[in-house]
């Protein structure tokens, strides 16, 4: 049965505002905990609004991942990525230790995309976008240099240029 939606636009608007302000403040102060805390209300409302078994589980997983992120960010836990990368990719890696908190935003992006694709309601999709944007802000806040390095890689630049060309070609 569909949830009450009379106040949903106002609630989603307030939660969006909280997430955006928290993301901006967290990035500005270089405090990823602020970003993570600011998306929790949107995740909690997403839990309330979702109705399907798998989307409800995904919403709960998003909350669990965010709470775990708060812990690993607070404790400044680092993980060694060499053993993980060496199994899959044969490339030289310069940094061996990365913040464990980077795993959470990646998982949250995947969950948010899943929620956006699998939910039917406009408000649950709205919340999924808020979670997605908050996750990207959290990733950037944890390691802005990594984001800059990834975006400046030649292969990524080539893909961006090709994507722009395809986008321009489809418009004309």
C-alpha positions as CSV (number, residue, x, y, z in Angstrom):
1,X,0.0,0.0,0.0
2,X,1.3,3.4,-0.9
3,X,2.6,5.7,1.9
4,X,1.0,9.0,2.7
5,X,2.3,11.6,0.4
6,X,0.6,14.8,1.5
7,X,3.7,16.1,3.3
8,X,6.2,14.2,1.3
9,X,7.3,17.1,-0.9
10,X,8.0,19.3,2.2
11,X,9.8,16.5,4.0
12,X,11.9,15.6,1.0
13,X,12.7,19.3,0.4
14,X,13.8,19.7,4.0
15,X,15.9,16.5,3.9
16,X,17.5,17.7,0.6
17,X,18.3,21.0,2.3
18,X,19.9,19.2,5.2
19,X,22.0,17.0,2.9
20,X,23.2,19.9,0.7
21,X,24.1,22.1,3.7
22,X,25.8,19.2,5.4
23,X,27.7,18.3,2.3
24,X,28.8,21.9,1.7
25,X,29.8,22.4,5.3
26,X,31.6,19.0,5.5
27,X,33.6,19.7,2.3
28,X,34.3,23.3,3.4
29,X,35.5,22.2,6.9
30,X,37.1,18.9,5.5
31,X,35.0,16.9,7.9
32,X,33.4,13.9,6.3
33,X,31.5,13.0,9.4
34,X,29.3,16.1,8.8
35,X,28.5,14.8,5.3
36,X,27.7,11.3,6.5
37,X,25.5,12.5,9.3
38,X,23.7,14.9,7.0
39,X,22.5,12.1,4.7
40,X,21.2,9.9,7.5
41,X,17.8,11.6,7.7
42,X,17.2,11.1,4.0
43,X,18.2,7.4,4.4
44,X,15.8,7.0,7.4
45,X,12.9,8.5,5.4
46,X,13.8,6.3,2.4
47,X,13.5,3.3,4.8
48,X,10.0,4.5,5.7
49,X,8.9,5.2,2.2
50,X,10.2,2.0,0.4
51,X,7.8,-0.9,0.3
52,X,9.3,-3.7,-1.6
53,X,11.3,-6.4,0.2
54,X,14.6,-5.8,-1.7
55,X,14.3,-2.0,-1.8
56,X,13.5,-2.0,2.0
57,X,16.6,-4.2,2.5
58,X,18.7,-1.8,0.3
59,X,17.5,1.2,2.3
60,X,18.5,-0.6,5.6
61,X,21.8,-1.5,4.1
62,X,22.4,2.2,3.2
63,X,21.8,3.1,6.8
64,X,24.2,0.3,8.1
65,X,26.9,1.4,5.6
66,X,26.6,5.0,6.7
67,X,26.8,4.1,10.3
68,X,29.9,1.9,9.6
69,X,31.4,4.8,7.6
70,X,31.0,7.1,10.7
71,X,32.9,4.6,12.7
72,X,35.8,4.1,10.3
73,X,36.0,7.8,9.5
74,X,36.1,8.6,13.3
75,X,38.8,6.0,14.0
76,X,40.7,6.9,10.8
77,X,41.0,3.3,9.8
78,X,43.3,2.7,6.8
79,X,43.4,-0.4,4.6
80,X,46.2,-1.8,2.4
81,X,44.9,-2.1,-1.1
82,X,47.9,-3.8,-2.7
83,X,46.8,-7.4,-2.0
84,X,43.3,-6.6,-3.3
85,X,44.4,-4.8,-6.5
86,X,47.2,-7.4,-7.3
87,X,44.6,-10.1,-7.6
88,X,42.6,-8.3,-10.3
89,X,44.8,-5.7,-12.0
90,X,48.4,-5.9,-13.1
91,X,49.3,-2.2,-12.7
92,X,51.8,-0.4,-10.5
93,X,50.1,1.2,-7.5
94,X,51.6,4.2,-5.8
95,X,49.5,4.5,-2.7
96,X,49.2,1.4,-0.6
97,X,47.1,2.7,2.3
98,X,43.7,4.3,1.6
99,X,41.1,5.4,4.1
100,X,38.6,2.6,4.7
101,X,35.9,5.3,4.7
102,X,36.2,5.4,0.9
103,X,34.4,2.1,0.7
104,X,31.2,3.4,2.2
105,X,30.5,6.1,-0.4
106,X,31.1,3.7,-3.3
107,X,28.6,1.2,-1.7
108,X,26.2,4.1,-1.1
109,X,26.4,5.1,-4.8
110,X,25.6,1.6,-5.8
111,X,22.7,1.4,-3.4
112,X,21.3,4.8,-4.4
113,X,21.4,3.8,-8.1
114,X,19.7,0.6,-7.3
115,X,17.0,2.4,-5.3
116,X,16.5,4.9,-8.0
117,X,16.0,2.2,-10.6
118,X,13.9,-0.1,-8.5
119,X,11.5,2.3,-6.8
120,X,8.4,3.6,-8.5
121,X,7.5,6.6,-6.4
122,X,8.8,10.1,-7.1
123,X,9.6,10.7,-3.5
124,X,11.7,7.5,-3.1
125,X,13.5,8.4,-6.3
126,X,14.1,11.9,-5.0
127,X,15.6,10.5,-1.8
128,X,17.8,8.1,-3.8
129,X,19.2,11.1,-5.7
130,X,19.8,12.9,-2.4
131,X,21.7,9.8,-1.1
132,X,23.6,9.6,-4.4
133,X,24.7,13.3,-4.2
134,X,25.6,13.0,-0.5
135,X,27.7,9.8,-1.3
136,X,29.7,11.6,-4.0
137,X,30.2,14.5,-1.6
138,X,31.3,12.1,1.1
139,X,33.8,10.4,-1.2
140,X,35.2,13.8,-2.3
141,X,35.4,15.0,1.3
142,X,37.4,11.9,2.4
143,X,39.9,12.1,-0.4
144,X,39.6,15.1,-2.8
145,X,43.0,14.4,-4.4
146,X,41.9,10.9,-5.4
147,X,38.9,12.4,-7.2
148,X,41.1,14.9,-9.0
149,X,43.6,12.1,-10.0
150,X,40.8,9.9,-11.3
151,X,39.2,12.7,-13.3
152,X,42.6,13.8,-14.8
153,X,43.6,10.3,-15.9
154,X,44.0,10.2,-19.7
155,X,41.5,7.3,-20.2
156,X,38.9,9.2,-18.2
157,X,39.5,12.4,-20.1
158,X,39.1,10.5,-23.4
159,X,35.8,8.9,-22.1
160,X,34.5,12.3,-21.0
161,X,35.3,13.8,-24.4
162,X,33.7,10.9,-26.3
163,X,30.6,11.1,-24.0
164,X,30.3,14.9,-24.7
165,X,30.6,14.3,-28.5
166,X,27.9,11.6,-28.3
167,X,25.7,13.9,-26.3
168,X,26.2,16.7,-28.8
169,X,25.6,14.4,-31.8
170,X,22.3,13.2,-30.4
171,X,21.1,16.7,-29.8
172,X,21.5,17.8,-33.5
